Amino acid sequence: MDATEPTGHAPDHDGPDPDAVASRAELLPEEREAGSADPQAQAEAILADSEERTQDPEGTRDDSTQTPD
C-alpha cells in the first residue's frame, strides 16, 4: 500500500473496510437491549452509504431527505 491509500483500504476494494464493519457491528448496551437481527449487515449498509456520500456528495444530495432546498 502506498502513502496515498487510506489505511485499511485496498486500492481495488469495493464497499466499506471489513475491519470498520466489524468494529461498528459491536452493539452498544442499549442496542443489545433493543435487539438487532443482523448487526454486521446493518453496519455494512451504514458504512457503504456513508462512503458513497463522501465519494459523491453532489450525486447523493438529491436522494437525501435531509438536503435543504
N, CA, C, O and CB atoms as a CASP TS submission, in Angstrom:
PFRMAT TS
TARGET T0000
AUTHOR 0000-0000-0000
METHOD Language model
MODEL 1
PARENT N/A
ATOM      1  N   MET     1       0.847  -1.174   0.000  1.00  0.00           N
ATOM      2  CA  MET     1       0.000   0.000   0.000  1.00  0.00           C
ATOM      3  C   MET     1       0.891   1.234   0.000  1.00  0.00           C
ATOM      4  O   MET     1       1.839   1.320   0.781  1.00  0.00           O
ATOM      5  CB  MET     1      -0.963   0.000   1.219  1.00  0.00           C
ATOM      6  N   ASP     2       0.587   2.193  -0.877  1.00  0.00           N
ATOM      7  CA  ASP     2       1.405   3.402  -0.882  1.00  0.00           C
ATOM      8  C   ASP     2       0.794   4.454   0.037  1.00  0.00           C
ATOM      9  O   ASP     2      -0.305   4.268   0.559  1.00  0.00           O
ATOM     10  CB  ASP     2       1.549   3.957  -2.315  1.00  0.00           C
ATOM     11  N   ALA     3       1.499   5.539   0.230  1.00  0.00           N
ATOM     12  CA  ALA     3       1.095   6.573   1.194  1.00  0.00           C
ATOM     13  C   ALA     3      -0.197   7.272   0.813  1.00  0.00           C
ATOM     14  O   ALA     3      -0.805   7.922   1.663  1.00  0.00           O
ATOM     15  CB  ALA     3       2.186   7.597   1.335  1.00  0.00           C
ATOM     16  N   THR     4      -0.648   7.163  -0.459  1.00  0.00           N
ATOM     17  CA  THR     4      -1.870   7.851  -0.871  1.00  0.00           C
ATOM     18  C   THR     4      -3.121   7.050  -0.567  1.00  0.00           C
ATOM     19  O   THR     4      -4.223   7.597  -0.608  1.00  0.00           O
ATOM     20  CB  THR     4      -1.817   8.157  -2.341  1.00  0.00           C
ATOM     21  N   GLU     5      -2.979   5.765  -0.262  1.00  0.00           N
ATOM     22  CA  GLU     5      -4.136   4.933   0.046  1.00  0.00           C
ATOM     23  C   GLU     5      -4.538   5.099   1.504  1.00  0.00           C
ATOM     24  O   GLU     5      -3.681   5.096   2.388  1.00  0.00           O
ATOM     25  CB  GLU     5      -3.840   3.458  -0.261  1.00  0.00           C
ATOM     26  N   PRO     6      -5.861   5.247   1.768  1.00  0.00           N
ATOM     27  CA  PRO     6      -6.306   5.337   3.163  1.00  0.00           C
ATOM     28  C   PRO     6      -5.993   4.038   3.898  1.00  0.00           C
ATOM     29  O   PRO     6      -6.091   2.957   3.318  1.00  0.00           O
ATOM     30  CB  PRO     6      -7.821   5.646   3.237  1.00  0.00           C
ATOM     31  N   THR     7      -5.628   4.135   5.136  1.00  0.00           N
ATOM     32  CA  THR     7      -5.318   2.966   5.950  1.00  0.00           C
ATOM     33  C   THR     7      -6.524   2.041   6.010  1.00  0.00           C
ATOM     34  O   THR     7      -7.648   2.484   6.245  1.00  0.00           O
ATOM     35  CB  THR     7      -4.889   3.386   7.368  1.00  0.00           C
ATOM     36  N   GLY     8      -6.280   0.747   5.795  1.00  0.00           N
ATOM     37  CA  GLY     8      -7.347  -0.236   5.896  1.00  0.00           C
ATOM     38  C   GLY     8      -8.102  -0.471   4.616  1.00  0.00           C
ATOM     39  O   GLY     8      -9.003  -1.309   4.596  1.00  0.00           O
ATOM     40  N   HIS     9      -7.781   0.229   3.541  1.00  0.00           N
ATOM     41  CA  HIS     9      -8.476   0.043   2.281  1.00  0.00           C
ATOM     42  C   HIS     9      -7.505  -0.420   1.213  1.00  0.00           C
ATOM     43  O   HIS     9      -6.441   0.172   1.035  1.00  0.00           O
ATOM     44  CB  HIS     9      -9.170   1.334   1.850  1.00  0.00           C
ATOM     45  N   ALA    10      -7.866  -1.471   0.507  1.00  0.00           N
ATOM     46  CA  ALA    10      -7.085  -1.898  -0.644  1.00  0.00           C
ATOM     47  C   ALA    10      -7.456  -1.008  -1.816  1.00  0.00           C
ATOM     48  O   ALA    10      -8.593  -0.542  -1.881  1.00  0.00           O
ATOM     49  CB  ALA    10      -7.329  -3.405  -0.977  1.00  0.00           C
ATOM     50  N   PRO    11      -6.543  -0.752  -2.746  1.00  0.00           N
ATOM     51  CA  PRO    11      -6.832   0.139  -3.863  1.00  0.00           C
ATOM     52  C   PRO    11      -8.046  -0.277  -4.683  1.00  0.00           C
ATOM     53  O   PRO    11      -8.761   0.588  -5.189  1.00  0.00           O
ATOM     54  CB  PRO    11      -5.643   0.217  -4.755  1.00  0.00           C
ATOM     55  N   ASP    12      -8.300  -1.579  -4.832  1.00  0.00           N
ATOM     56  CA  ASP    12      -9.418  -2.025  -5.652  1.00  0.00           C
ATOM     57  C   ASP    12     -10.610  -2.482  -4.816  1.00  0.00           C
ATOM     58  O   ASP    12     -11.483  -3.182  -5.331  1.00  0.00           O
ATOM     59  CB  ASP    12      -8.971  -3.146  -6.558  1.00  0.00           C
ATOM     60  N   HIS    13     -10.666  -2.111  -3.568  1.00  0.00           N
ATOM     61  CA  HIS    13     -11.719  -2.542  -2.647  1.00  0.00           C
ATOM     62  C   HIS    13     -13.028  -1.825  -2.929  1.00  0.00           C
ATOM     63  O   HIS    13     -13.072  -0.596  -2.985  1.00  0.00           O
ATOM     64  CB  HIS    13     -11.295  -2.299  -1.203  1.00  0.00           C
ATOM     65  N   ASP    14     -14.089  -2.592  -3.104  1.00  0.00           N
ATOM     66  CA  ASP    14     -15.423  -2.024  -3.264  1.00  0.00           C
ATOM     67  C   ASP    14     -16.184  -2.212  -1.972  1.00  0.00           C
ATOM     68  O   ASP    14     -16.258  -3.323  -1.446  1.00  0.00           O
ATOM     69  CB  ASP    14     -16.179  -2.676  -4.452  1.00  0.00           C
ATOM     70  N   GLY    15     -16.753  -1.133  -1.453  1.00  0.00           N
ATOM     71  CA  GLY    15     -17.507  -1.211  -0.223  1.00  0.00           C
ATOM     72  C   GLY    15     -16.676  -0.829   0.978  1.00  0.00           C
ATOM     73  O   GLY    15     -15.488  -0.527   0.858  1.00  0.00           O
ATOM     74  N   PRO    16     -17.306  -0.844   2.138  1.00  0.00           N
ATOM     75  CA  PRO    16     -16.630  -0.416   3.364  1.00  0.00           C
ATOM     76  C   PRO    16     -15.544  -1.398   3.791  1.00  0.00           C
ATOM     77  O   PRO    16     -15.586  -2.583   3.459  1.00  0.00           O
ATOM     78  CB  PRO    16     -17.642  -0.249   4.488  1.00  0.00           C
ATOM     79  N   ASP    17     -14.586  -0.883   4.524  1.00  0.00           N
ATOM     80  CA  ASP    17     -13.482  -1.662   5.063  1.00  0.00           C
ATOM     81  C   ASP    17     -14.026  -2.731   6.020  1.00  0.00           C
ATOM     82  O   ASP    17     -14.763  -2.400   6.949  1.00  0.00           O
ATOM     83  CB  ASP    17     -12.461  -0.739   5.787  1.00  0.00           C
ATOM     84  N   PRO    18     -13.681  -3.995   5.811  1.00  0.00           N
ATOM     85  CA  PRO    18     -14.199  -5.065   6.684  1.00  0.00           C
ATOM     86  C   PRO    18     -13.876  -4.851   8.166  1.00  0.00           C
ATOM     87  O   PRO    18     -14.685  -5.201   9.026  1.00  0.00           O
ATOM     88  CB  PRO    18     -13.635  -6.400   6.241  1.00  0.00           C
ATOM     89  N   ASP    19     -12.713  -4.285   8.474  1.00  0.00           N
ATOM     90  CA  ASP    19     -12.379  -4.015   9.874  1.00  0.00           C
ATOM     91  C   ASP    19     -13.300  -2.954  10.466  1.00  0.00           C
ATOM     92  O   ASP    19     -13.698  -3.051  11.627  1.00  0.00           O
ATOM     93  CB  ASP    19     -10.918  -3.569   9.998  1.00  0.00           C
ATOM     94  N   ALA    20     -13.639  -1.943   9.669  1.00  0.00           N
ATOM     95  CA  ALA    20     -14.561  -0.905  10.139  1.00  0.00           C
ATOM     96  C   ALA    20     -15.951  -1.488  10.361  1.00  0.00           C
ATOM     97  O   ALA    20     -16.621  -1.149  11.337  1.00  0.00           O
ATOM     98  CB  ALA    20     -14.628   0.260   9.132  1.00  0.00           C
ATOM     99  N   VAL    21     -16.382  -2.361   9.462  1.00  0.00           N
ATOM    100  CA  VAL    21     -17.696  -3.008   9.612  1.00  0.00           C
ATOM    101  C   VAL    21     -17.724  -3.824  10.901  1.00  0.00           C
ATOM    102  O   VAL    21     -18.670  -3.729  11.684  1.00  0.00           O
ATOM    103  CB  VAL    21     -18.013  -3.919   8.387  1.00  0.00           C
ATOM    104  N   ALA    22     -16.699  -4.613  11.115  1.00  0.00           N
ATOM    105  CA  ALA    22     -16.653  -5.449  12.318  1.00  0.00           C
ATOM    106  C   ALA    22     -16.683  -4.593  13.580  1.00  0.00           C
ATOM    107  O   ALA    22     -17.354  -4.936  14.553  1.00  0.00           O
ATOM    108  CB  ALA    22     -15.397  -6.331  12.312  1.00  0.00           C
ATOM    109  N   SER    23     -15.961  -3.489  13.558  1.00  0.00           N
ATOM    110  CA  SER    23     -15.929  -2.593  14.714  1.00  0.00           C
ATOM    111  C   SER    23     -17.303  -1.977  14.968  1.00  0.00           C
ATOM    112  O   SER    23     -17.760  -1.919  16.110  1.00  0.00           O
ATOM    113  CB  SER    23     -14.887  -1.487  14.504  1.00  0.00           C
ATOM    114  N   ARG    24     -17.963  -1.514  13.895  1.00  0.00           N
ATOM    115  CA  ARG    24     -19.266  -0.863  14.043  1.00  0.00           C
ATOM    116  C   ARG    24     -20.376  -1.853  14.348  1.00  0.00           C
ATOM    117  O   ARG    24     -21.431  -1.462  14.849  1.00  0.00           O
ATOM    118  CB  ARG    24     -19.607  -0.093  12.790  1.00  0.00           C
ATOM    119  N   ALA    25     -20.157  -3.133  14.055  1.00  0.00           N
ATOM    120  CA  ALA    25     -21.179  -4.150  14.307  1.00  0.00           C
ATOM    121  C   ALA    25     -21.267  -4.518  15.790  1.00  0.00           C
ATOM    122  O   ALA    25     -22.223  -5.172  16.206  1.00  0.00           O
ATOM    123  CB  ALA    25     -20.887  -5.400  13.482  1.00  0.00           C
ATOM    124  N   GLU    26     -20.288  -4.106  16.586  1.00  0.00           N
ATOM    125  CA  GLU    26     -20.344  -4.363  18.025  1.00  0.00           C
ATOM    126  C   GLU    26     -21.414  -3.456  18.620  1.00  0.00           C
ATOM    127  O   GLU    26     -21.312  -2.230  18.560  1.00  0.00           O
ATOM    128  CB  GLU    26     -18.946  -4.121  18.712  1.00  0.00           C
ATOM    129  N   LEU    27     -22.430  -4.068  19.186  1.00  0.00           N
ATOM    130  CA  LEU    27     -23.567  -3.309  19.683  1.00  0.00           C
ATOM    131  C   LEU    27     -23.273  -2.642  21.026  1.00  0.00           C
ATOM    132  O   LEU    27     -22.558  -3.183  21.869  1.00  0.00           O
ATOM    133  CB  LEU    27     -24.773  -4.212  19.810  1.00  0.00           C
ATOM    134  N   LEU    28     -23.846  -1.456  21.197  1.00  0.00           N
ATOM    135  CA  LEU    28     -23.813  -0.760  22.481  1.00  0.00           C
ATOM    136  C   LEU    28     -24.812  -1.443  23.414  1.00  0.00           C
ATOM    137  O   LEU    28     -25.699  -2.154  22.942  1.00  0.00           O
ATOM    138  CB  LEU    28     -24.143   0.770  22.315  1.00  0.00           C
ATOM    139  N   PRO    29     -24.686  -1.244  24.715  1.00  0.00           N
ATOM    140  CA  PRO    29     -25.624  -1.895  25.647  1.00  0.00           C
ATOM    141  C   PRO    29     -27.089  -1.624  25.314  1.00  0.00           C
ATOM    142  O   PRO    29     -27.913  -2.537  25.369  1.00  0.00           O
ATOM    143  CB  PRO    29     -25.343  -1.434  27.060  1.00  0.00           C
ATOM    144  N   GLU    30     -27.418  -0.397  24.975  1.00  0.00           N
ATOM    145  CA  GLU    30     -28.825  -0.092  24.665  1.00  0.00           C
ATOM    146  C   GLU    30     -29.264  -0.732  23.352  1.00  0.00           C
ATOM    147  O   GLU    30     -30.440  -1.049  23.179  1.00  0.00           O
ATOM    148  CB  GLU    30     -29.038   1.424  24.595  1.00  0.00           C
ATOM    149  N   GLU    31     -28.325  -0.924  22.428  1.00  0.00           N
ATOM    150  CA  GLU    31     -28.650  -1.608  21.173  1.00  0.00           C
ATOM    151  C   GLU    31     -28.865  -3.104  21.427  1.00  0.00           C
ATOM    152  O   GLU    31     -29.735  -3.723  20.813  1.00  0.00           O
ATOM    153  CB  GLU    31     -27.521  -1.392  20.126  1.00  0.00           C
ATOM    154  N   ARG    32     -28.073  -3.677  22.328  1.00  0.00           N
ATOM    155  CA  ARG    32     -28.249  -5.088  22.693  1.00  0.00           C
ATOM    156  C   ARG    32     -29.626  -5.302  23.308  1.00  0.00           C
ATOM    157  O   ARG    32     -30.296  -6.295  23.024  1.00  0.00           O
ATOM    158  CB  ARG    32     -27.145  -5.544  23.678  1.00  0.00           C
ATOM    159  N   GLU    33     -30.044  -4.356  24.158  1.00  0.00           N
ATOM    160  CA  GLU    33     -31.368  -4.450  24.790  1.00  0.00           C
ATOM    161  C   GLU    33     -32.475  -4.413  23.755  1.00  0.00           C
ATOM    162  O   GLU    33     -33.426  -5.190  23.834  1.00  0.00           O
ATOM    163  CB  GLU    33     -31.566  -3.317  25.796  1.00  0.00           C
ATOM    164  N   ALA    34     -32.360  -3.518  22.784  1.00  0.00           N
ATOM    165  CA  ALA    34     -33.384  -3.385  21.746  1.00  0.00           C
ATOM    166  C   ALA    34     -33.353  -4.557  20.781  1.00  0.00           C
ATOM    167  O   ALA    34     -34.379  -4.924  20.208  1.00  0.00           O
ATOM    168  CB  ALA    34     -33.198  -2.082  20.981  1.00  0.00           C
ATOM    169  N   GLY    35     -32.177  -5.146  20.602  1.00  0.00           N
ATOM    170  CA  GLY    35     -32.031  -6.279  19.702  1.00  0.00           C
ATOM    171  C   GLY    35     -31.696  -5.834  18.288  1.00  0.00           C
ATOM    172  O   GLY    35     -32.014  -4.720  17.872  1.00  0.00           O
ATOM    173  N   SER    36     -31.059  -6.718  17.577  1.00  0.00           N
ATOM    174  CA  SER    36     -30.697  -6.467  16.192  1.00  0.00           C
ATOM    175  C   SER    36     -30.656  -7.800  15.469  1.00  0.00           C
ATOM    176  O   SER    36     -29.998  -8.737  15.921  1.00  0.00           O
ATOM    177  CB  SER    36     -29.332  -5.723  16.084  1.00  0.00           C
ATOM    178  N   ALA    37     -31.355  -7.888  14.348  1.00  0.00           N
ATOM    179  CA  ALA    37     -31.400  -9.129  13.591  1.00  0.00           C
ATOM    180  C   ALA    37     -30.041  -9.454  12.976  1.00  0.00           C
ATOM    181  O   ALA    37     -29.641 -10.617  12.927  1.00  0.00           O
ATOM    182  CB  ALA    37     -32.461  -9.042  12.502  1.00  0.00           C
ATOM    183  N   ASP    38     -29.329  -8.420  12.504  1.00  0.00           N
ATOM    184  CA  ASP    38     -28.054  -8.656  11.831  1.00  0.00           C
ATOM    185  C   ASP    38     -27.174  -7.410  11.941  1.00  0.00           C
ATOM    186  O   ASP    38     -27.118  -6.613  11.004  1.00  0.00           O
ATOM    187  CB  ASP    38     -28.278  -9.037  10.343  1.00  0.00           C
ATOM    188  N   PRO    39     -26.486  -7.230  13.074  1.00  0.00           N
ATOM    189  CA  PRO    39     -25.672  -6.029  13.261  1.00  0.00           C
ATOM    190  C   PRO    39     -24.567  -5.892  12.219  1.00  0.00           C
ATOM    191  O   PRO    39     -24.211  -4.772  11.852  1.00  0.00           O
ATOM    192  CB  PRO    39     -25.062  -6.036  14.640  1.00  0.00           C
ATOM    193  N   GLN    40     -24.020  -6.997  11.736  1.00  0.00           N
ATOM    194  CA  GLN    40     -22.966  -6.953  10.721  1.00  0.00           C
ATOM    195  C   GLN    40     -23.515  -6.343   9.423  1.00  0.00           C
ATOM    196  O   GLN    40     -22.873  -5.474   8.834  1.00  0.00           O
ATOM    197  CB  GLN    40     -22.398  -8.379  10.457  1.00  0.00           C
ATOM    198  N   ALA    41     -24.673  -6.782   8.981  1.00  0.00           N
ATOM    199  CA  ALA    41     -25.283  -6.254   7.747  1.00  0.00           C
ATOM    200  C   ALA    41     -25.681  -4.791   7.928  1.00  0.00           C
ATOM    201  O   ALA    41     -25.537  -3.988   7.005  1.00  0.00           O
ATOM    202  CB  ALA    41     -26.521  -7.096   7.348  1.00  0.00           C
ATOM    203  N   GLN    42     -26.178  -4.446   9.109  1.00  0.00           N
ATOM    204  CA  GLN    42     -26.557  -3.057   9.363  1.00  0.00           C
ATOM    205  C   GLN    42     -25.339  -2.150   9.320  1.00  0.00           C
ATOM    206  O   GLN    42     -25.386  -1.075   8.722  1.00  0.00           O
ATOM    207  CB  GLN    42     -27.261  -2.930  10.716  1.00  0.00           C
ATOM    208  N   ALA    43     -24.256  -2.571   9.946  1.00  0.00           N
ATOM    209  CA  ALA    43     -23.026  -1.769   9.939  1.00  0.00           C
ATOM    210  C   ALA    43     -22.501  -1.616   8.517  1.00  0.00           C
ATOM    211  O   ALA    43     -22.072  -0.530   8.128  1.00  0.00           O
ATOM    212  CB  ALA    43     -21.947  -2.413  10.840  1.00  0.00           C
ATOM    213  N   GLU    44     -22.531  -2.686   7.745  1.00  0.00           N
ATOM    214  CA  GLU    44     -22.048  -2.635   6.363  1.00  0.00           C
ATOM    215  C   GLU    44     -22.884  -1.672   5.529  1.00  0.00           C
ATOM    216  O   GLU    44     -22.333  -0.898   4.747  1.00  0.00           O
ATOM    217  CB  GLU    44     -22.072  -4.034   5.732  1.00  0.00           C
ATOM    218  N   ALA    45     -24.202  -1.707   5.684  1.00  0.00           N
ATOM    219  CA  ALA    45     -25.079  -0.819   4.912  1.00  0.00           C
ATOM    220  C   ALA    45     -24.856   0.648   5.281  1.00  0.00           C
ATOM    221  O   ALA    45     -24.817   1.509   4.402  1.00  0.00           O
ATOM    222  CB  ALA    45     -26.549  -1.195   5.139  1.00  0.00           C
ATOM    223  N   ILE    46     -24.712   0.931   6.555  1.00  0.00           N
ATOM    224  CA  ILE    46     -24.496   2.310   7.004  1.00  0.00           C
ATOM    225  C   ILE    46     -23.159   2.841   6.502  1.00  0.00           C
ATOM    226  O   ILE    46     -23.076   3.971   6.020  1.00  0.00           O
ATOM    227  CB  ILE    46     -24.553   2.393   8.538  1.00  0.00           C
ATOM    228  N   LEU    47     -22.107   2.021   6.617  1.00  0.00           N
ATOM    229  CA  LEU    47     -20.788   2.461   6.160  1.00  0.00           C
ATOM    230  C   LEU    47     -20.732   2.597   4.640  1.00  0.00           C
ATOM    231  O   LEU    47     -20.063   3.496   4.132  1.00  0.00           O
ATOM    232  CB  LEU    47     -19.715   1.485   6.631  1.00  0.00           C
ATOM    233  N   ALA    48     -21.418   1.727   3.909  1.00  0.00           N
ATOM    234  CA  ALA    48     -21.448   1.836   2.441  1.00  0.00           C
ATOM    235  C   ALA    48     -22.148   3.132   2.032  1.00  0.00           C
ATOM    236  O   ALA    48     -21.690   3.826   1.124  1.00  0.00           O
ATOM    237  CB  ALA    48     -22.169   0.605   1.807  1.00  0.00           C
ATOM    238  N   ASP    49     -23.256   3.459   2.699  1.00  0.00           N
ATOM    239  CA  ASP    49     -23.967   4.706   2.403  1.00  0.00           C
ATOM    240  C   ASP    49     -23.094   5.916   2.719  1.00  0.00           C
ATOM    241  O   ASP    49     -23.042   6.871   1.943  1.00  0.00           O
ATOM    242  CB  ASP    49     -25.280   4.779   3.200  1.00  0.00           C
ATOM    243  N   SER    50     -22.417   5.873   3.849  1.00  0.00           N
ATOM    244  CA  SER    50     -21.539   6.969   4.238  1.00  0.00           C
ATOM    245  C   SER    50     -20.397   7.137   3.230  1.00  0.00           C
ATOM    246  O   SER    50     -20.055   8.255   2.844  1.00  0.00           O
ATOM    247  CB  SER    50     -20.976   6.727   5.648  1.00  0.00           C
ATOM    248  N   GLU    51     -19.819   6.020   2.814  1.00  0.00           N
ATOM    249  CA  GLU    51     -18.723   6.066   1.845  1.00  0.00           C
ATOM    250  C   GLU    51     -19.203   6.652   0.512  1.00  0.00           C
ATOM    251  O   GLU    51     -18.499   7.449  -0.109  1.00  0.00           O
ATOM    252  CB  GLU    51     -18.136   4.653   1.627  1.00  0.00           C
ATOM    253  N   GLU    52     -20.396   6.257   0.080  1.00  0.00           N
ATOM    254  CA  GLU    52     -20.950   6.782  -1.167  1.00  0.00           C
ATOM    255  C   GLU    52     -21.161   8.286  -1.075  1.00  0.00           C
ATOM    256  O   GLU    52     -20.831   9.020  -2.006  1.00  0.00           O
ATOM    257  CB  GLU    52     -22.272   6.083  -1.504  1.00  0.00           C
ATOM    258  N   ARG    53     -21.708   8.746   0.041  1.00  0.00           N
ATOM    259  CA  ARG    53     -21.941  10.184   0.225  1.00  0.00           C
ATOM    260  C   ARG    53     -20.630  10.965   0.287  1.00  0.00           C
ATOM    261  O   ARG    53     -20.563  12.106  -0.172  1.00  0.00           O
ATOM    262  CB  ARG    53     -22.751  10.430   1.500  1.00  0.00           C
ATOM    263  N   THR    54     -19.594  10.357   0.851  1.00  0.00           N
ATOM    264  CA  THR    54     -18.287  11.005   0.928  1.00  0.00           C
ATOM    265  C   THR    54     -17.645  11.092  -0.454  1.00  0.00           C
ATOM    266  O   THR    54     -17.051  12.111  -0.807  1.00  0.00           O
ATOM    267  CB  THR    54     -17.364  10.245   1.896  1.00  0.00           C
ATOM    268  N   GLN    55     -17.767  10.024  -1.230  1.00  0.00           N
ATOM    269  CA  GLN    55     -17.146   9.977  -2.551  1.00  0.00           C
ATOM    270  C   GLN    55     -17.889  10.821  -3.583  1.00  0.00           C
ATOM    271  O   GLN    55     -17.270  11.338  -4.512  1.00  0.00           O
ATOM    272  CB  GLN    55     -17.068   8.548  -3.028  1.00  0.00           C
ATOM    273  N   ASP    56     -19.215  10.969  -3.437  1.00  0.00           N
ATOM    274  CA  ASP    56     -20.019  11.687  -4.434  1.00  0.00           C
ATOM    275  C   ASP    56     -21.082  12.542  -3.745  1.00  0.00           C
ATOM    276  O   ASP    56     -22.274  12.260  -3.871  1.00  0.00           O
ATOM    277  CB  ASP    56     -20.686  10.692  -5.419  1.00  0.00           C
ATOM    278  N   PRO    57     -20.663  13.594  -3.009  1.00  0.00           N
ATOM    279  CA  PRO    57     -21.645  14.379  -2.259  1.00  0.00           C
ATOM    280  C   PRO    57     -22.694  15.049  -3.148  1.00  0.00           C
ATOM    281  O   PRO    57     -23.865  15.118  -2.772  1.00  0.00           O
ATOM    282  CB  PRO    57     -20.936  15.431  -1.449  1.00  0.00           C
ATOM    283  N   GLU    58     -22.299  15.533  -4.298  1.00  0.00           N
ATOM    284  CA  GLU    58     -23.262  16.181  -5.196  1.00  0.00           C
ATOM    285  C   GLU    58     -24.247  15.168  -5.767  1.00  0.00           C
ATOM    286  O   GLU    58     -25.440  15.451  -5.880  1.00  0.00           O
ATOM    287  CB  GLU    58     -22.531  16.901  -6.336  1.00  0.00           C
ATOM    288  N   GLY    59     -23.753  13.998  -6.124  1.00  0.00           N
ATOM    289  CA  GLY    59     -24.603  12.964  -6.709  1.00  0.00           C
ATOM    290  C   GLY    59     -25.604  12.388  -5.729  1.00  0.00           C
ATOM    291  O   GLY    59     -26.689  11.973  -6.136  1.00  0.00           O
ATOM    292  N   THR    60     -25.268  12.352  -4.448  1.00  0.00           N
ATOM    293  CA  THR    60     -26.179  11.779  -3.457  1.00  0.00           C
ATOM    294  C   THR    60     -27.062  12.835  -2.800  1.00  0.00           C
ATOM    295  O   THR    60     -28.001  12.499  -2.078  1.00  0.00           O
ATOM    296  CB  THR    60     -25.389  11.045  -2.394  1.00  0.00           C
ATOM    297  N   ARG    61     -26.766  14.103  -3.045  1.00  0.00           N
ATOM    298  CA  ARG    61     -27.523  15.188  -2.411  1.00  0.00           C
ATOM    299  C   ARG    61     -29.006  15.144  -2.769  1.00  0.00           C
ATOM    300  O   ARG    61     -29.852  15.349  -1.899  1.00  0.00           O
ATOM    301  CB  ARG    61     -26.941  16.535  -2.814  1.00  0.00           C
ATOM    302  N   ASP    62     -29.334  14.881  -4.031  1.00  0.00           N
ATOM    303  CA  ASP    62     -30.729  14.866  -4.467  1.00  0.00           C
ATOM    304  C   ASP    62     -31.525  13.724  -3.841  1.00  0.00           C
ATOM    305  O   ASP    62     -32.741  13.828  -3.677  1.00  0.00           O
ATOM    306  CB  ASP    62     -30.796  14.763  -5.974  1.00  0.00           C
ATOM    307  N   ASP    63     -30.839  12.635  -3.491  1.00  0.00           N
ATOM    308  CA  ASP    63     -31.524  11.480  -2.895  1.00  0.00           C
ATOM    309  C   ASP    63     -31.788  11.665  -1.400  1.00  0.00           C
ATOM    310  O   ASP    63     -32.563  10.909  -0.815  1.00  0.00           O
ATOM    311  CB  ASP    63     -30.702  10.220  -3.112  1.00  0.00           C
ATOM    312  N   SER    64     -31.165  12.642  -0.788  1.00  0.00           N
ATOM    313  CA  SER    64     -31.259  12.825   0.654  1.00  0.00           C
ATOM    314  C   SER    64     -32.539  13.565   1.033  1.00  0.00           C
ATOM    315  O   SER    64     -32.894  14.570   0.418  1.00  0.00           O
ATOM    316  CB  SER    64     -30.039  13.585   1.172  1.00  0.00           C
ATOM    317  N   THR    65     -33.221  13.055   2.049  1.00  0.00           N
ATOM    318  CA  THR    65     -34.407  13.749   2.566  1.00  0.00           C
ATOM    319  C   THR    65     -34.010  14.877   3.490  1.00  0.00           C
ATOM    320  O   THR    65     -34.847  15.687   3.889  1.00  0.00           O
ATOM    321  CB  THR    65     -35.329  12.775   3.299  1.00  0.00           C
ATOM    322  N   GLN    66     -32.714  14.932   3.836  1.00  0.00           N
ATOM    323  CA  GLN    66     -32.228  15.970   4.751  1.00  0.00           C
ATOM    324  C   GLN    66     -31.607  17.157   4.027  1.00  0.00           C
ATOM    325  O   GLN    66     -31.198  18.127   4.666  1.00  0.00           O
ATOM    326  CB  GLN    66     -31.218  15.381   5.702  1.00  0.00           C
ATOM    327  N   THR    67     -31.532  17.091   2.705  1.00  0.00           N
ATOM    328  CA  THR    67     -30.919  18.165   1.946  1.00  0.00           C
ATOM    329  C   THR    67     -31.867  19.362   1.870  1.00  0.00           C
ATOM    330  O   THR    67     -33.012  19.213   1.444  1.00  0.00           O
ATOM    331  CB  THR    67     -30.541  17.681   0.535  1.00  0.00           C
ATOM    332  N   PRO    68     -31.409  20.538   2.275  1.00  0.00           N
ATOM    333  CA  PRO    68     -32.277  21.717   2.173  1.00  0.00           C
ATOM    334  C   PRO    68     -32.499  22.090   0.713  1.00  0.00           C
ATOM    335  O   PRO    68     -31.652  21.847  -0.147  1.00  0.00           O
ATOM    336  CB  PRO    68     -31.668  22.910   2.941  1.00  0.00           C
ATOM    337  N   ASP    69     -33.649  22.681   0.460  1.00  0.00           N
ATOM    338  CA  ASP    69     -33.984  23.107  -0.921  1.00  0.00           C
ATOM    339  C   ASP    69     -33.132  24.258  -1.377  1.00  0.00           C
ATOM    340  O   ASP    69     -33.285  24.731  -2.503  1.00  0.00           O
ATOM    341  CB  ASP    69     -35.447  23.501  -1.022  1.00  0.00           C
TER
END
